Amino acid sequence: MREDPREHLQFVANQYDLNPQPKAVLFVEGETEVVFARRLFRGLFGMHHGVPGIEIMNLHGVDNATGRKTDGSVAIVPLVDYLLEHQTLVFVVLDNEGRARNLRQAAPVKHSILGSRSKAIAPDRILVWDRCFELDNFTDDEIARAMTITAGDRVEFDPADVRAVRSNWPTTSLSNFYRLRSGADLKKPDMAQALAELAIVSPGFPDSSRRPIVDLLLRVSKEASRNPLPLTREVWEQNQDSLDAEDTTSEP
């Protein structure tokens, strides 16, 4: 009798490509990013994100990734460590708020608690926006258009106003500005849908440089498709060594 029949069954499932385990998990801060990423995969890449084996998970806020403690602990690391132990690659994307920067800074010194690797996660798979998802990936004109669409054209937003939000971030926000102008709360998933349509039509900025979020999603898709699940324990051990040897000094 095999010592661990469950492990053996996983290897058999991998051999026939029947294991539904994700090959990569993309942790995002909120529903905005979930809606955007799902739409971009279909509209720009022409496929559901599950085709290359990607799962998109909503963290419901930065604090659920970083925790609220100030003792250097990082809440999401044990979960990331577990996923990597099962050879599921992990990417984390957060707005620059709370202790988001701490997560990336702590990554090089967070060790695996499961014994097969010394590193819990490579910091180049943690992306913290300079400001936030919208301001870092779209122009003032595009954000103003998306907010106008979200308002059902009842209120027309001006790029100059978005520019003012950008200049005064983080003391103000797009949500606060939207509420001030429209008298209603910003439905961020609706705005994400509008922004996704803009990105599908134009994956790059007006200066032709690609939007960072498009670059990231392309990378996640590429790495997921190149992450075949192991067929034997020996292959699994080699893959764990490979994960441990990843560069942990490069910038995202």
FIVOZA-830907 format. One record per atom (N, C-alpha, C): x, y, z; residue in three letters. Coordinates in pm, whole numbers, plus 50000, padded with zeros to 5 digits. Each point is the difference from the previous one (the first is absolute). Layout:
XYZALA;...
//
This chain:
500854988150000MET;499155011950000MET;500885012450000MET;499645009849919ARG;500795012149991ARG;499885008150129ARG;501125006350038GLU;500025007650125GLU;498995011449996GLU;499925006949886ASP;499065011049986ASP;499224998249869ASP;498894992750003PRO;499254997549876PRO;499465012849937PRO;499735010050081ARG;499495012549945ARG;501045006949912ARG;501255000050047GLU;501085005849921GLU;500144992549868GLU;499944986650007HIS;500134991849879HIS;498885003149902HIS;498785001650050LEU;498885003149913LEU;500185013649932LEU;500615009450072GLN;500275013049939GLN;500974998649883GLN;501054991850017PHE;500974997949893PHE;499354993249880PHE;499104990550027VAL;499294993349891VAL;499115009949926VAL;499285008350076ALA;499155010149938ALA;500825009749917ALA;501195003650049ASN;500895009049925ASN;500454993649869ASN;500284987050005GLN;500484992949882GLN;499005000849885GLN;498714999650034TYR;498965000449898TYR;499375014049987TYR;500645009750064ASP;499535014049995ASP;498555001150048ASP;499684992850108LEU;498654999950055LEU;499915007250135LEU;501115005450049ASN;500015006650129ASN;499485014349984ASN;498865003550063PRO;499455013449984PRO;500695010650086PRO;501034996050073GLN;500745009550083GLN;500505011649914GLN;499875012550047PRO;500525011249921PRO;501524999549987PRO;500485004349885LYS;501455000849979LYS;500555013350048LYS;499125009850017ALA;500395013050056ALA;498785006350064ALA;500225006950112VAL;498945007650066VAL;500395014749998VAL;499095008349953LEU;500205014550000LEU;499145005950111LEU;500655004550107PHE;499305006750110PHE;499915014849967PHE;498785005350000VAL;499805014349973VAL;499255006350117VAL;500105013150007GLU;499495006850120GLU;498494999850013GLU;499285001649888GLY;498565001150013GLY;499254995949875GLY;498695002150002GLU;499134995949890GLU;500335007549871GLU;500495012350011THR;500395007749882THR;500994992249915THR;501064995350065GLU;501054992949927GLU;499524986449948GLU;499114993550077VAL;499444987149955VAL;499235002049869VAL;499105009750000VAL;499185002749881VAL;500895003849882VAL;500985008550025PHE;500885004549893PHE;500794988349941PHE;500654992150086ALA;500854989049952ALA;499184989849922ALA;498834996550050ARG;499164990249929ARG;499605005149862ARG;499635012649994ARG;499575005649871ARG;501185001149904ARG;501175003650051LEU;501175001549914LEU;500434986649942LEU;499954989650081PHE;500374986849948PHE;499114996249882PHE;498735002350014ARG;499084996349891ARG;500135009549881ARG;500035013050029GLY;499955009949892GLY;501315002549930GLY;501124998850072LEU;501315002949941LEU;500784987549967LEU;499924989950088PHE;500754987749978PHE;499164989249932PHE;498695002449991GLY;499134990849928GLY;499744986850069GLY;500034999950134MET;499754987450071MET;499595002950144MET;499354990250060HIS;499725000750143HIS;501314998150076HIS;500145006750115HIS;501254999150075HIS;500294985950050HIS;498964991650004GLY;500214986250043GLY;500704991449897GLY;500035004449875VAL;500624992049894VAL;501494997950027VAL;500785010450034PRO;501404997650035PRO;500184995550145PRO;498884998050072GLY;500094994850136GLY;500105010550107GLY;499395011649979ILE;500115011250094ILE;498725001450082ILE;500175002150129GLU;498895003450089GLU;500215014250050GLU;498965008249994ILE;500075013950045ILE;499255000950132ILE;500695004550105MET;499415000250133MET;499955014250056MET;498835003750052ASN;499765013150058ASN;500414999950147ASN;500955008650036LEU;500465000950139LEU;499085008650086LEU;499135007849938HIS;499105008950073HIS;500775009750089HIS;501075005849945GLY;500735010350072GLY;501444996250031GLY;500835010450008VAL;501434998250027VAL;500244993050132VAL;499235003550102ASP;500244994550134ASP;499884984850005ASP;499194994449911ASN;499874985449998ASN;501234993349941ASN;500815007749930ALA;501274994749950ALA;501135002350099ALA;500015011850059THR;501125003750087THR;499754997450147THR;498734999550040GLY;499684999750142GLY;500095014050059GLY;499555001550121ARG;500005013150065ARG;501095001450105ARG;500774989450021LYS;501045000650102LYS;501205008049950LYS;500795005050090THR;501195007649964THR;501264992850045THR;499904986850024ASP;501144992550048ASP;500794993349889ASP;499695003849875GLY;500734994349887GLY;499354987749941GLY;498954994950060SER;499314988349943SER;499195004449879SER;499824991049906VAL;499255003049878VAL;498954989249982VAL;498735003850004ALA;498904990550011ALA;499964989849887ALA;500265004349877ILE;499784991349885ILE;501134990049978ILE;501155002050064VAL;501174991749972VAL;499764985150023VAL;499374995750109PRO;499784985550017PRO;499164993949888PRO;499005007349952LEU;499194995049890LEU;500824998949872LEU;500805010349973VAL;500884999849883VAL;500974988250009VAL;500564998350118ASP;500944989050024ASP;499344986549970ASP;498784998250044TYR;499264987549976TYR;499784997849850TYR;499595010649929LEU;499744998749857LEU;501274996449924LEU;501115006450035LEU;501264997049933LEU;500464985750031LEU;499694995450120GLU;500334986250036GLU;499294990249906GLU;498855004149950HIS;499234991749906HIS;500235004549855HIS;501055007749981GLN;500455004749869GLN;498955008549928GLN;499245007750073THR;499155010249942THR;500705013350015THR;500355006449890LEU;500685012950006LEU;499055010550057LEU;500565010150065VAL;499185010250065VAL;500465013949959VAL;499035008549967PHE;500255014149971PHE;499075008250089PHE;500505010950055VAL;499225008550089VAL;500055014349948VAL;498845006449983VAL;499925013649948VAL;499195008650096VAL;500615010950049LEU;499355008450101LEU;500165014849968LEU;499025008050044ASP;500175014549997ASP;501005004050108ASP;500565011849984ASN;501015005050094ASN;499295006450119ASN;499534991750090GLU;499335004950120GLU;500254990350114GLU;499735004650121GLY;500224991450116GLY;501444995250005GLY;500184987050018ARG;501334994150013ARG;500394992249875ARG;499465004249885ALA;500274992849875ALA;501494999449970ALA;500705011250018ARG;501445000249972ARG;500754990450092ARG;499524998550122ASN;500664991050094ASN;500034985749949ASN;498934996149928LEU;499924986449950LEU;501144997249903LEU;500235009149909ARG;501074997749903ARG;501385000750067ARG;500165009250094GLN;501275001350069GLN;500304987850087GLN;498934994050053ALA;500204988450088ALA;500244987249924ALA;499624999549872ALA;500064987549923ALA;501384993349999ALA;501105007549982PRO;501304993249993PRO;500414993050129PRO;499445004350113VAL;500444994350128VAL;498964990650060VAL;498894997949928LYS;498984990850049LYS;500334986049949LYS;500274991050090HIS;500404986449963HIS;498804990749999HIS;500094989949916SER;498974989849996SER;499944992850134SER;498784997650048ILE;499834992650125ILE;499734985249973ILE;500014996349871LEU;499654986349963LEU;501204991149973LEU;501195005949999GLY;501214991950001GLY;500654997249868GLY;499305001349889SER;500594996349871SER;500695011649930SER;499705012150041ARG;500635011949943ARG;500435009250113ARG;500995008749971SER;500405009750101SER;499195012849987SER;499485002949878LYS;499285012549976LYS;498504997449992LYS;499235009050057ALA;498544998649995ALA;499435005249869ALA;500565011049947ILE;499535005749873ILE;501065009649949ILE;500195000149868ALA;500935009549939ALA;499335013749989ALA;500685010850039PRO;499375013349997PRO;499655004949861PRO;500624994149895ASP;499655004649866ASP;498644995049956ASP;499334992050085ARG;498634996049971ARG;499015007950087ARG;500495010250067ILE;499145008950079ILE;500075013849936ILE;498865005249955LEU;499955013049936LEU;499165009550085LEU;500615011150039VAL;499295010650072VAL;500015012349909VAL;498815004649963TRP;499925011749913TRP;500625012350067TRP;500505009349921ASP;500525012450056ASP;498915007650074ASP;498805000149942ARG;498845006250065ARG;498914989450017ARG;499274997749890CYS;498954989950002CYS;499824994649859CYS;499224989549989PHE;499804993249872PHE;499585009649890PHE;498985008350026GLU;499475008749895GLU;501005010749958GLU;500585006950098LEU;500905011249968LEU;501304995349935LEU;500444987950031ASP;501264995149943ASP;499834993849861ASP;498774997149961ASN;499804992849874ASN;499175007349896ASN;499485011850037PHE;499155007349906PHE;500295015050008PHE;499765006849888THR;500225014349994THR;498835007350066THR;500185012850023ASP;498935008150058ASP;498775000149908ASP;500255001049869ASP;498894999849904ASP;499224986950008ASP;500724988950007GLU;499354986950004GLU;499204998150128GLU;500575004050112ILE;499284998650127ILE;498755008750000ILE;500125012349948ALA;498835008849994ALA;498914993849912ALA;500384994249887ARG;499024993449912ARG;499344988350070ARG;500814991950070ALA;499454988450070ALA;499055004250111ALA;500315010650071MET;499125004850106MET;498705005449943MET;500095006849885THR;498805005149935THR;499104988449956THR;500614989549944ILE;499234988149960ILE;499354993450122ILE;500764999250109THR;499504993850123THR;498805007750055THR;500035013149982ALA;498895008550048ALA;498824999849905ALA;500094992149894GLY;498904999449903GLY;499835012949924GLY;501115007349984ASP;500025012849929ASP;499165010750068ASP;499594997550124ARG;499245010250074ARG;500915011250047ARG;501274996650021VAL;501015009850040VAL;501184998249908VAL;500545011049948GLU;501184999249916GLU;501235004050080GLU;500944991150008PHE;501225002450077PHE;501095005549910PHE;500775009250056ASP;501035007049923ASP;501384994550033ASP;500854998149899PRO;501364995050026PRO;500785008850097PRO;499725013049999ALA;500715009050092ALA;499694996650145ALA;498784995650025ASP;499644996250137ASP;500734987350042ASP;500124990449907VAL;500744987850029VAL;501475003450025VAL;500525009749923ARG;501395004350019ARG;500205005650141ARG;498995006950050ALA;500095005550135ALA;500014988850104ALA;499204989649976VAL;500004988550090VAL;501384993650000VAL;500584998449882ARG;501314993949986ARG;501065008250078ARG;499905013249988SER;500975008850065SER;499874999850152SER;498794997850048ASN;499755000650145ASN;499884986250065ASN;500234989449921TRP;499964986650057TRP;501124998750103TRP;499784993550118PRO;498834992150039PRO;499015007450089PRO;500155013350014THR;499065007250086THR;498605000749938THR;499924997649871THR;498714998949934THR;500024987449914THR;498844996249949SER;499914987749921SER;498955001749892SER;500034990949902LEU;499005000449894LEU;498604997750055LEU;499894991350101SER;498694997350060SER;499435012550066SER;500865007250074ASN;499545012350066ASN;499595010649898ASN;500825001249895PHE;499705009849895PHE;498694996649929PHE;499814987249971TYR;498774995849932TYR;498785003150086TYR;500094997150129ARG;498895002650091ARG;499705015050007ARG;501055008150002LEU;499845014550008LEU;499295005549877LEU;500374994849883ARG;499435005149874ARG;498644994349969ARG;499774987350032SER;498784993349957SER;498974998450112SER;500455001050125GLY;499104997850112GLY;499714985450026GLY;500744991149934ALA;499804985650017ALA;501354993250021ALA;499964987950054ASP;501244992450018ASP;500464994349866ASP;501304999949980LEU;500584994549878LEU;499884984850001LEU;499354994549898LYS;499934985549985LYS;501264995449927LYS;501004996550077LYS;501324997449942LYS;500014988249902LYS;499234989450023PRO;499964989449897PRO;499485005049865PRO;499015009250003ASP;499495005749874ASP;501095008449933ASP;500745007550080MET;501095007949945MET;501104990949945MET;500274988950069ALA;501004990549953ALA;499614994449864ALA;498714997349981GLN;499524995049872GLN;500265010249889GLN;499725012750031ALA;500235010749901ALA;501495001449970ALA;500844999250102LEU;501455001149979LEU;500524988149920LEU;499444988250025ALA;500434988149926ALA;499715001549851ALA;498845005649967GLU;499675002049859GLU;501005009549935GLU;500425010250073LEU;501005009349947LEU;501334992949978LEU;500394991350094ALA;501274992949989ALA;499984989749889ALA;498844994249973ILE;499904990349891ILE;500215006949866ILE;499425011849985VAL;500175007749877VAL;501435005049987VAL;500585004250114SER;501365005449999SER;500794994450117SER;500724988849980PRO;500774993950110PRO;501135008850052PRO;500365010449922GLY;501105008750042GLY;499535014150029GLY;500895007850061PHE;499765014250021PHE;500145007449867PHE;499595012749995PRO;500185007749875PRO;501455000749953PRO;500974998750092ASP;501415000549958ASP;500504986349952ASP;499064990549986SER;500274986649948SER;500594990350102SER;500335004550120SER;500464990650102SER;498824991950051SER;500244987350030ARG;498904991250041ARG;499605003050144ARG;498724998950026ARG;499515002250137ARG;500614989550092ARG;500435003850121PRO;500594990350092PRO;499104988150029PRO;498695002250012ILE;499094988950032ILE;499934990249884ILE;500115004849876VAL;500004991049885VAL;501284991750001VAL;501125006550029ASP;501274992850012ASP;499924989150106ASP;499415003550114LEU;499904990450110LEU;499144988149962LEU;498835002549942LEU;499114989049965LEU;500614991049892LEU;500755006049908LEU;500724992049901LEU;501034991150068LEU;500715005650099ARG;501004992250070ARG;499374988550078ARG;498915002950071VAL;499324989550077VAL;499554988749906VAL;499425003849886SER;499544990049904SER;501164991749947SER;501095006749968LYS;501174993049944LYS;500614990450102LYS;500165004750124GLU;500634991450101GLU;499084988550040GLU;498705002550002ALA;499064989250032ALA;500054989049894ALA;500045004149874SER;500014990149891SER;501314992349996SER;501055005450061ARG;501304993350003ARG;500264993250135ARG;498934997550073ASN;500134993950132ASN;499294986550004ASN;500514990149927PRO;499364986850003PRO;500134993850139PRO;498934994450050LEU;500014994050133LEU;500844987149997LEU;500694996750110PRO;500984989149999PRO;499354986249986PRO;500754990949936LEU;499524986449980LEU;500544990250103LEU;501085003850069THR;500604991550104THR;500485008950113THR;500314993950114ARG;500525007650113ARG;501375005849967ARG;500794992649923GLU;501325005049963GLU;499895012849918GLU;499055000449907VAL;499785012149920VAL;499515011350090VAL;499104996650092TRP;499525010250095TRP;501165006150078TRP;500924991950047GLU;501155005050075GLU;500875009149914GLU;500194996249874GLN;500785008449909GLN;499305013549978GLN;498694999649987ASN;499245012449980ASN;500065008950123ASN;499974994150119GLN;500115007850122GLN;501375006850007GLN;501044992749960ASP;501355006049996ASP;500045011649902ASP;499314998349888SER;499975010749899SER;499295012350053SER;498894998150070LEU;499285011350060LEU;500885007250102LEU;500774992250074ASP;500855005950104ASP;501155008049940ASP;500384996449877ALA;501155006549936ALA;499595012649922ALA;498715003350000GLU;499555011649925GLU;500645012750051GLU;500215009449907ASP;500585012950036ASP;499055007350094ASP;500485004250115THR;499175007350095THR;500455014450014THR;500745004949901THR;500485013850008THR;499455008949891THR;499434994049894SER;499525007949889SER;498745007750035SER;499815011449936GLU;498815008150021GLU;498894995149909GLU;498725001250043PRO;498894995949913PRO;499815009849887PRO;
//
